[in-house]
Amino acid sequence: MGECIDACINAGLEMLKVNYKVVPIEQEKFGVFRIQAMDYRVSQYEVKEVGNLLVMSSKNSETMQMMSFVLTPYFKNLPLFSTDYMCMKENGCFINEIYRLVSKEDECYKRYIEKFTENIEKHNQLSDMPVKPSWYDSLRSVSMAKATTPANEQEILEVFTENLSTFIAMEKEMPILTEEEYQIKWQKTQKYVEELVANGGVSTDVFKAILGPEKTKEFFETVFFASSRYKK
């Protein structure tokens, strides 16, 4: 157990380190969470000239391993890149979401959204996982939620690396935002953070139950999405 989680985290970090300077940010206040007898370790990174990377994982259970890999960009017109992966002995789930927290949806943006969609459609044979409707559905340009088994762990890794590779290619092609565009994008990200805390979500509700709304907001603004860190 745990190989599937380690494979995704290691592949994602290596891909980013090849293309960017990735700087760890020390965690003192929000380094570890205990949720339902499972310890979740939080790692935060500054991806230079891109934005914030959050890696959260739990690997201490013999029956279940989990990870979140969330890349929140600030300097270019890039979407938020969010991946959640849960591995169990017999089954699991993989969720990859591309959020349109951008200052504008220009032709370059739309072209890469089509590419993300193509990446996902190549793996349509994977079983869909039912997902309840949520208030943030309209913010997702592309998303996939698949049920997984040990037999398709390699394919899940391929989906993850294909979409992260597309994100990196998109970043390379995008120009740096103007100051006005930066502010628009930052405000959309901050609004998303505030609405997550107010309206909830699957993982957000868990954090709120453990930390309470105010500390959850602090965690989101300083670590998970780090909007306060990138405020100008």
C-alpha positions as CSV (number, residue, x, y, z in Angstrom):
1,M,0.0,0.0,0.0
2,G,1.1,3.5,-0.6
3,E,3.0,3.0,-3.9
4,C,0.2,4.6,-5.9
5,I,0.2,7.7,-3.7
6,D,4.0,8.0,-3.7
7,A,4.1,7.5,-7.5
8,C,1.8,10.5,-8.1
9,I,3.4,12.8,-5.5
10,N,6.9,12.0,-6.7
11,A,6.1,12.3,-10.4
12,G,4.3,15.6,-9.8
13,L,7.1,17.1,-7.8
14,E,9.8,15.9,-10.2
15,M,7.9,17.4,-13.2
16,L,7.6,20.8,-11.5
17,K,11.2,20.8,-10.3
18,V,12.5,20.1,-13.8
19,N,10.7,23.2,-15.1
20,Y,10.7,25.6,-12.1
21,K,12.4,26.4,-8.9
22,V,10.3,24.7,-6.2
23,V,10.9,26.0,-2.7
24,P,9.5,24.2,0.4
25,I,7.7,26.3,2.9
26,E,8.1,25.2,6.5
27,Q,4.9,24.2,8.3
28,E,4.6,25.0,12.0
29,K,0.9,25.5,12.6
30,F,-0.8,23.3,9.9
31,G,1.8,20.5,9.3
32,V,-0.3,17.6,10.5
33,F,-4.0,16.8,10.8
34,R,-5.6,13.8,12.4
35,I,-8.9,12.9,10.7
36,Q,-10.8,9.7,11.7
37,A,-7.7,8.0,13.2
38,M,-5.6,8.9,10.1
39,D,-2.7,11.3,10.1
40,Y,-2.5,13.7,7.2
41,R,0.8,15.4,6.5
42,V,0.8,18.8,4.8
43,S,3.6,20.1,2.6
44,Q,3.6,23.5,1.0
45,Y,5.8,24.8,-1.8
46,E,6.4,28.0,-3.6
47,V,6.6,27.2,-7.3
48,K,8.6,30.3,-8.5
49,E,6.7,32.5,-11.0
50,V,3.7,30.2,-10.9
51,G,2.2,30.1,-7.4
52,N,1.4,27.8,-4.5
53,L,1.6,24.0,-4.3
54,L,-0.2,22.1,-1.6
55,V,0.6,18.4,-1.1
56,M,-1.4,16.6,1.6
57,S,-1.2,12.9,2.1
58,S,-2.0,10.1,4.6
59,K,-0.2,6.8,4.4
60,N,-0.3,5.4,7.9
61,S,-3.4,3.3,7.4
62,E,-3.2,-0.4,6.3
63,T,-6.5,-0.1,4.5
64,M,-6.5,3.3,2.8
65,Q,-4.0,5.9,1.4
66,M,-4.9,9.4,0.3
67,M,-3.4,12.4,-1.3
68,S,-4.3,15.9,-2.5
69,F,-2.1,17.8,-5.0
70,V,-3.3,21.3,-5.5
71,L,-1.5,23.9,-7.7
72,T,-2.9,27.5,-7.3
73,P,-1.3,29.8,-9.9
74,Y,-1.2,33.6,-9.5
75,F,1.2,35.1,-12.1
76,K,-0.4,33.9,-15.4
77,N,-3.9,33.2,-16.7
78,L,-3.8,29.6,-15.5
79,P,-6.6,27.5,-14.0
80,L,-6.4,26.0,-10.5
81,F,-5.2,22.4,-10.8
82,S,-6.6,20.1,-8.2
83,T,-6.1,16.3,-7.8
84,D,-7.4,13.9,-5.1
85,Y,-6.4,10.3,-5.1
86,M,-7.6,7.6,-2.7
87,C,-6.2,4.0,-2.8
88,M,-7.7,1.1,-1.0
89,K,-7.1,-2.6,-1.1
90,E,-9.8,-3.4,-3.6
91,N,-10.9,0.0,-4.9
92,G,-10.4,3.7,-4.7
93,C,-11.1,7.0,-6.5
94,F,-9.3,9.6,-8.5
95,I,-10.6,13.2,-9.0
96,N,-8.9,15.8,-11.2
97,E,-10.4,19.2,-11.5
98,I,-9.5,22.3,-13.5
99,Y,-11.0,25.5,-12.1
100,R,-11.5,28.7,-14.1
101,L,-10.1,31.1,-11.5
102,V,-8.7,33.3,-14.3
103,S,-8.9,37.0,-15.3
104,K,-10.2,36.1,-18.8
105,E,-10.9,33.0,-20.9
106,D,-9.0,33.9,-24.1
107,E,-8.2,31.7,-27.1
108,C,-5.1,30.3,-25.5
109,Y,-7.0,29.4,-22.4
110,K,-9.8,27.7,-24.4
111,R,-7.3,25.8,-26.5
112,Y,-5.7,24.2,-23.5
113,I,-9.0,23.5,-21.9
114,E,-9.7,21.4,-25.0
115,K,-6.4,19.7,-24.5
116,F,-7.3,18.8,-20.8
117,T,-10.6,17.5,-22.1
118,E,-8.9,15.3,-24.7
119,N,-6.6,13.9,-22.1
120,I,-9.5,12.8,-20.0
121,E,-11.6,11.5,-22.9
122,K,-8.7,9.1,-23.7
123,H,-9.5,7.3,-20.4
124,N,-13.3,7.1,-20.7
125,Q,-13.1,3.4,-20.2
126,L,-12.4,3.9,-16.5
127,S,-15.5,3.6,-14.4
128,D,-17.2,6.9,-13.5
129,M,-17.6,7.7,-9.8
130,P,-20.9,9.4,-8.9
131,V,-20.4,12.9,-7.7
132,K,-23.1,15.0,-6.0
133,P,-23.9,18.4,-7.5
134,S,-22.1,21.3,-5.8
135,W,-22.2,25.1,-5.8
136,Y,-18.7,25.2,-7.4
137,D,-19.6,23.1,-10.5
138,S,-19.9,26.2,-12.7
139,L,-16.3,27.1,-11.8
140,R,-14.9,23.9,-13.2
141,S,-13.7,24.0,-16.8
142,V,-12.8,20.3,-16.9
143,S,-13.2,17.6,-14.3
144,M,-13.1,13.8,-14.0
145,A,-14.1,11.5,-11.2
146,K,-13.2,7.8,-11.7
147,A,-13.4,4.7,-9.6
148,T,-10.1,2.9,-9.4
149,T,-8.7,-0.5,-8.7
150,P,-5.1,-1.8,-8.2
151,A,-5.2,-3.0,-11.8
152,N,-5.5,0.6,-13.2
153,E,-3.1,2.5,-10.9
154,Q,-0.7,2.9,-13.8
155,E,-3.3,4.5,-16.0
156,I,-4.4,6.8,-13.2
157,L,-0.7,8.0,-12.9
158,E,-0.8,8.6,-16.7
159,V,-3.9,10.8,-16.4
160,F,-2.3,12.8,-13.7
161,T,1.0,13.3,-15.5
162,E,-0.7,14.0,-18.8
163,N,-2.8,16.8,-17.3
164,L,0.1,18.2,-15.3
165,S,2.2,18.2,-18.4
166,T,-0.5,20.1,-20.2
167,F,-0.6,22.6,-17.3
168,I,3.1,23.2,-17.6
169,A,2.9,23.6,-21.4
170,M,0.1,26.1,-20.9
171,E,2.2,28.0,-18.4
172,K,5.1,28.2,-20.8
173,E,2.9,29.7,-23.5
174,M,1.0,32.2,-21.3
175,P,2.3,35.8,-20.8
176,I,2.8,37.3,-17.4
177,L,-0.3,39.1,-16.2
178,T,-0.5,42.8,-16.0
179,E,-1.0,44.3,-12.6
180,E,-4.7,44.8,-13.3
181,E,-5.1,41.3,-14.5
182,Y,-3.2,40.0,-11.5
183,Q,-5.6,41.7,-9.2
184,I,-8.6,40.3,-11.0
185,K,-7.3,36.8,-10.9
186,W,-6.2,37.1,-7.2
187,Q,-9.7,38.4,-6.3
188,K,-11.4,35.4,-8.0
189,T,-9.1,33.0,-6.1
190,Q,-9.9,34.8,-2.8
191,K,-13.6,34.8,-3.5
192,Y,-13.4,31.0,-4.2
193,V,-11.6,30.5,-0.9
194,E,-14.2,32.6,1.0
195,E,-17.1,30.8,-0.7
196,L,-15.6,27.4,0.1
197,V,-15.5,28.3,3.8
198,A,-19.0,29.7,3.7
199,N,-20.7,27.1,1.5
200,G,-18.6,24.1,2.2
201,G,-17.4,21.1,0.2
202,V,-16.5,17.5,0.9
203,S,-13.1,18.2,2.3
204,T,-13.8,21.7,3.5
205,D,-16.6,20.4,5.8
206,V,-14.1,18.0,7.3
207,F,-11.6,20.8,8.0
208,K,-14.4,23.0,9.4
209,A,-15.4,20.2,11.8
210,I,-11.9,19.9,13.1
211,L,-10.6,23.5,13.0
212,G,-13.8,25.6,12.9
213,P,-14.6,28.1,10.2
214,E,-12.0,30.8,11.2
215,K,-9.0,28.5,11.4
216,T,-10.1,26.7,8.2
217,K,-10.1,30.1,6.5
218,E,-6.7,30.8,7.9
219,F,-5.4,27.4,6.7
220,F,-6.8,28.0,3.2
221,E,-5.5,31.5,2.9
222,T,-2.0,30.8,4.2
223,V,-1.3,27.2,3.2
224,F,-3.8,25.3,1.0
225,F,-4.4,28.1,-1.6
226,A,-2.1,30.7,0.0
227,S,-4.1,33.7,-1.2
228,S,-2.8,35.9,1.6
229,R,0.8,35.1,0.6
230,Y,0.2,36.3,-2.9
231,K,-1.9,39.4,-2.1
232,K,-0.4,42.6,-3.5
